Amino acid sequence: MERSSPILVTGATGNTGQALVAALTRRGATVRAMVRGPDDGARRPAGTAVAVADFDEPASVAAALAGAERAYLVTPSSERAETQQRRFADLAAEAGVKHLVVLSQLAAAEDSPVRFLRYHGAVERHVRELGLPYTFLRPNLYFQGLLAFAGMIGATGQFAAPIGEAAVSAVDVRDIAEVAAVVLTQPGHEYATYTLTGPEAVTHTQMAAALTAALGREISFTDATPEAFAASLHGILPPWQVEGLLEDYAHYRRGEAAAVSPAVPEITGRPAVGVAQFARDYAGAFSR
């Protein structure tokens, strides 16, 4: 639905933000894409306005928020994410934003042993305390996270992670975006928290089987020790992020991310994307 005031989408070139900009554009919404540099704006759909802003520069964020009645908040993964998100929420409240949609994470809680879940829990509490109308989207593990293994899968037909045979109700980024698009363009979702999952809980072995079927060649999954997984990421990710990923995978391995939520089909009106469809749609990425 078209709105005279723009919907500000942060992280507009990232996983969920890029898909959300496209979903909102299909709905005829007026979109303002927040990007970090002028060149990033080239990846937006035609007709989408661009605001160049940096989460660490409050004045630029305030300018991006000016006149926007609704906003979608996601920040790059960094040690500053909680601070950046809390500051953005403060600026959104000052700008008169009427609905803030925050990308959180399944099981967000300030007392979690997982650092990423603790910071999401802290951000959620801060937004509640501001009194700003909000919707918290709490997705599970992204299917698109498998793309991080695409090079290894393409070259060796294998991938590994410290998760064993624990099942996870992983979700497709495109479903997250569709839910966010509905929430941002239709009334009735204020002050709601939605857990977003796929249609079933699947193991990484089942993910490998889906890729095998989609690619027409054998793809296998190997359970890795946390130490081996960390070593494989040495020099690729900073230590704090590797430690956080290990906490995430320990959370998955404990079976704490297997529950299936009906939120995606209830909100979008269509079934959630499953692992077989994801594998078919992204087969090309794993063939390189």
C-alpha positions in Angstrom: 0.0 0.0 0.0 1.3 3.5 -0.8 2.1 5.9 1.9 3.0 9.6 1.6 5.7 9.3 4.2 8.6 6.9 3.5 9.4 3.7 5.3 13.1 3.8 6.3 14.9 0.5 5.8 18.3 0.3 7.5 20.8 -2.3 6.3 19.2 -1.9 2.9 21.9 -3.8 1.1 22.1 -6.6 3.6 20.4 -10.0 3.9 17.0 -9.0 5.2 17.1 -5.3 4.2 17.7 -5.8 0.5 14.8 -8.4 0.4 12.6 -6.1 2.4 13.2 -3.1 0.1 12.1 -5.3 -2.8 9.0 -6.6 -0.9 7.9 -3.1 0.1 8.5 -1.8 -3.5 6.2 -4.6 -4.8 3.5 -3.4 -2.4 3.8 0.2 -3.7 5.2 1.5 -0.5 7.3 4.6 -0.4 10.8 3.4 0.6 13.9 5.2 1.8 16.9 2.9 1.9 19.6 3.7 4.4 23.0 2.8 3.1 26.6 3.4 4.3 27.9 5.0 1.1 26.7 6.5 -2.2 27.8 3.5 -4.2 25.6 1.2 -2.1 22.5 3.0 -3.4 23.1 1.6 -6.8 21.8 -1.8 -5.7 18.3 -0.5 -4.7 15.2 -1.1 -6.8 14.3 1.7 -9.3 12.4 4.5 -7.6 13.7 3.9 -4.1 15.1 6.9 -2.3 18.5 6.6 -0.6 19.8 8.1 2.6 23.5 7.8 3.2 24.1 7.4 7.0 26.4 5.8 9.5 25.1 4.2 12.7 28.0 5.8 14.5 27.1 9.3 13.2 23.9 10.3 15.0 23.3 13.4 12.9 23.3 11.4 9.7 20.9 8.9 11.2 18.6 11.7 12.3 18.6 13.1 8.8 17.7 9.6 7.4 14.8 9.4 9.9 13.4 12.8 9.1 9.8 12.5 7.9 9.7 8.7 8.2 6.7 7.3 10.1 7.9 3.7 10.1 11.4 2.2 10.2 13.0 -1.2 10.1 16.1 -1.6 12.2 19.0 -4.0 11.6 22.7 -3.3 12.1 25.8 -5.1 10.8 27.2 -7.7 13.2 29.7 -5.9 15.4 30.7 -5.4 19.0 28.8 -2.0 18.8 25.5 -3.4 17.6 23.7 -3.0 20.9 24.9 0.6 21.3 24.0 1.4 17.7 20.5 0.0 17.9 19.7 1.7 21.2 20.9 5.0 19.8 18.8 4.5 16.6 15.7 3.8 18.7 16.3 7.0 20.7 16.7 9.0 17.5 13.6 7.3 16.0 11.5 8.3 19.1 12.8 11.9 18.8 11.9 11.9 15.1 8.4 10.9 15.8 8.5 7.5 14.2 5.2 5.8 14.8 6.2 2.2 14.4 9.7 0.7 14.7 10.2 -2.9 13.5 13.3 -4.4 15.0 15.1 -7.5 13.7 15.9 -9.5 16.9 16.7 -13.2 17.3 14.8 -16.3 18.5 15.1 -16.7 22.3 16.4 -13.1 22.8 16.9 -12.6 26.6 19.2 -10.6 28.7 20.1 -13.6 30.9 21.0 -15.8 28.0 24.4 -17.6 27.9 24.6 -16.5 24.2 26.0 -13.0 23.8 24.0 -12.2 20.7 20.7 -13.1 22.5 21.7 -11.0 25.5 22.2 -7.9 23.3 19.0 -8.4 21.4 17.2 -8.8 24.8 18.7 -5.5 26.0 17.7 -3.7 22.8 14.1 -5.0 23.1 13.9 -3.8 26.7 15.2 -0.4 25.7 12.7 0.0 22.9 9.8 -1.0 25.3 11.0 1.6 27.9 10.9 4.3 25.2 7.2 3.7 24.7 7.7 3.7 21.0 5.3 1.4 19.1 7.3 -1.6 18.0 7.3 -5.0 16.5 10.1 -7.4 17.3 10.9 -10.0 14.7 12.7 -13.0 16.2 13.9 -15.2 13.4 15.7 -18.5 13.8 18.9 -19.5 12.0 18.8 -18.3 8.4 19.0 -20.9 5.6 21.0 -18.3 3.8 23.7 -18.8 6.4 24.6 -21.9 4.4 25.9 -19.5 1.7 28.9 -18.9 4.0 29.9 -22.6 3.2 29.2 -22.2 -0.6 32.9 -22.1 -1.6 33.7 -25.2 0.4 30.6 -27.0 -0.8 31.3 -26.1 -4.4 34.9 -27.2 -4.2 34.7 -30.3 -1.9 31.0 -31.2 -1.6 31.3 -31.0 2.1 30.7 -28.6 5.0 31.0 -28.8 8.8 29.7 -27.1 11.9 29.6 -27.9 15.6 25.9 -28.8 15.8 25.7 -32.6 15.5 22.2 -34.0 14.6 20.3 -31.2 16.4 17.3 -30.0 14.5 16.7 -26.3 13.9 13.6 -24.7 12.5 15.7 -22.6 10.2 14.0 -19.8 8.2 14.5 -18.2 4.8 15.5 -14.6 4.7 12.8 -14.0 2.1 10.2 -15.0 4.6 11.6 -12.6 7.2 11.3 -9.8 4.6 7.8 -10.7 3.6 6.7 -10.7 7.3 8.4 -7.3 7.8 6.8 -5.9 4.7 3.3 -6.9 6.0 4.0 -5.5 9.5 5.3 -2.2 8.1 2.3 -1.7 5.8 -0.7 -3.0 7.6 -2.1 -2.0 11.0 -2.5 -4.3 14.0 1.1 -5.4 14.6 2.2 -2.8 17.1 3.6 -4.1 20.4 3.8 -7.6 19.0 6.7 -10.1 19.1 6.9 -12.7 16.3 9.1 -15.8 16.3 9.9 -16.6 12.7 10.8 -20.1 11.6 10.6 -22.4 8.7 7.9 -25.1 8.3 9.9 -27.8 10.1 13.0 -28.4 12.1 15.8 -29.9 10.1 19.3 -31.2 10.8 22.4 -30.1 8.9 22.5 -33.6 7.5 19.0 -33.0 6.1 20.2 -29.7 4.7 23.1 -31.6 3.0 20.5 -34.0 1.5 18.4 -31.2 0.2 21.5 -29.7 -1.5 22.4 -33.1 -2.9 19.0 -33.4 -4.5 19.1 -29.8 -5.9 22.7 -30.0 -7.2 22.6 -33.6 -8.5 25.8 -34.5 -6.7 26.7 -35.7 -3.3 26.9 -33.1 -0.5 27.8 -34.2 3.0 27.8 -32.7 6.4 30.3 -33.4 9.1 29.9 -32.6 12.8 32.9 -30.5 13.9 34.3 -29.9 17.3 34.0 -26.3 18.5 37.8 -26.0 18.4 38.0 -27.2 14.8 35.2 -24.9 13.7 36.9 -21.9 15.4 40.2 -22.8 13.8 38.6 -22.8 10.4 37.4 -19.2 10.9 40.7 -17.9 12.2 41.7 -14.9 10.2 38.3 -14.7 8.5 36.2 -13.4 11.4 37.3 -11.5 14.5 37.7 -13.5 17.7 34.6 -12.0 19.4 32.4 -13.0 16.4 33.8 -16.6 16.4 33.2 -16.9 20.1 29.6 -15.6 19.6 29.0 -18.1 16.8 30.2 -20.9 19.0 27.7 -19.8 21.6 25.0 -19.8 18.9 25.8 -23.3 17.8 25.9 -24.6 21.4 22.4 -23.1 21.7 21.3 -25.0 18.6 23.0 -28.2 19.7 21.2 -28.2 23.0 17.9 -28.4 21.0 16.8 -24.9 22.0 15.9 -23.8 18.4 13.7 -26.7 17.1 10.2 -25.3 17.8 8.2 -24.4 14.8 6.2 -21.1 14.8 3.1 -20.5 12.6 3.9 -16.8 12.3 5.2 -16.8 8.8 2.1 -18.4 7.2 -0.3 -16.6 9.5 1.1 -13.2 8.6 2.0 -13.6 5.0 -0.9 -15.9 4.0 1.4 -18.5 2.4 3.6 -21.4 3.6 7.0 -20.7 4.9 9.9 -21.7 2.6 11.4 -25.1 3.4 14.9 -26.5 3.0 14.1 -28.2 -0.3 12.9 -25.0 -1.9 15.8 -23.0 -0.5 18.2 -25.6 -2.0 16.6 -25.5 -5.4 16.4 -21.7 -5.5 20.1 -21.2 -4.5 21.6 -24.2 -6.3 23.6 -22.0 -8.5 25.4 -20.4 -5.5 26.7 -23.8 -4.4 27.8 -24.9 -7.9 30.6 -22.4 -8.3 
